[in-house]
Amino acid sequence: MLLDDISISPFSYKWTLKNALFKKNKGKVFSCFSGGGGSSLGYKLADFDVIGCLEIDPKMTDIYQANLQPKYCYNMAIQDFIKKNDFPDELFNLDILDGSPPCSTFSVSGNRESDWGKMRTFKEGGKKQILDTLFFDFLDLASILQPKIIVAENVPGLLIGNAKKYVYKIYEKAEKIGYELIHFVLDAQHMGVPQRRKRVFFIGMRKNFSTPFLKRINLFEYKPFLTLNFSCKPIYFSEIFHDYQDAVLQNSLLNLYTYRKNTDKSFADINQRINKKNSFFNHQLIKFSSIPPTILADSNKHALYDYCRPMNKTELCLSGSWPLDYDFKNVKPVYVIGMSVPPVMMANIANQIYHQWIAKL
């Protein structure tokens, strides 16, 4: 089954862990940079057996364990993990090695070039790291474990400007360790998720499996052929609205909010009109007739146009396609959801990888 011309995702964004049935019959997955479990939930929805996770942040590891109860759970930096010499045998028999290397240095809303190559201490795990090398650590792990397929998610900013040099290096590294690699820019709003969230997915197949799936790209180049064209019907905020409040707007937004007009899409529009200043571009105004914007992890920056509040927990879970009964422990749901791949987004990708590749191996 291909998803070239569909109107409804096979996976619902309204769901609970309590009522979910995970068959675990599509293959084994290990998740790196697993966060609170977004991508892992997607694989589970697609009936993969997610046998373990690797995450540097103890709080995220705690959340992951509480909800997903993995067989293997490692709370450590990937640089230390790849030095281990006692991996369980199951990790050498993976169908998919999954990972979402932290990507803030490539985001168009971040500092980009000025942060590249810098060793910094991040609150997640409290360990000094160079973020723009984590993708290559992930590939080093792939070279050790040799999974059939690798899937790595990142921000689309990786494909813009000078960051393209990293993409070339990623392809070179994948080739060196024995994988045929392709990438896709996908938007969650076209995949049955009520959120506008673009991400780039690098998907690779081990060369000794790839020959039957190769297709000519140009005169000298072949790549594994995979179709990932999604066209699910849009899901508007009106479909996920729940009338209660559990958070308030930042003080800096409250005054601007009173001056909003129907033509405003963000607080930046209001600020420019009222104060002639350029700021608040990431603070969107959510209308009932709009698809919710990308959920940002640093705080609940968006506001409902018709209600003076941010999205509440229920709306955040639905917008991110997270289980409504997910236990976020003592961490704000917006942080976990904003840091993660929407589960239904990953479920659709995993489903196609299975039907087009794994089922035919």
Secondary structure, DSSP 4 states (H G I P E B T S, - for coil): ---SS-SS-SS-SS--TTT------S-EEEEES-TTSHHHHHHHHTT-EEEEEE-S-HHHHHHHHHHH--SEEE-S-HHHHTT-S---GGGGS-SEEEE----GGG-TTS-GGGGTT--EE-TTTT-EE-GGGHHHHHHHHHHHH--SEEEEEE-GGGGSGGGHHHHHHHHHHHHHTTEEEEEEEEEGGGTT-SS--EEEEEEEEEHHHHGGGEEEEETTEEEE-------PPP--GGGT-----S----HHHHHHHTT--TT--BHHHHHHHHH-----TT-BEEPTTS---PPPSS----EESSSSS---HHHHHHHHT--TT---TTS-HHHHHHTS--HHHHHHHHHHHHHHTGGG-
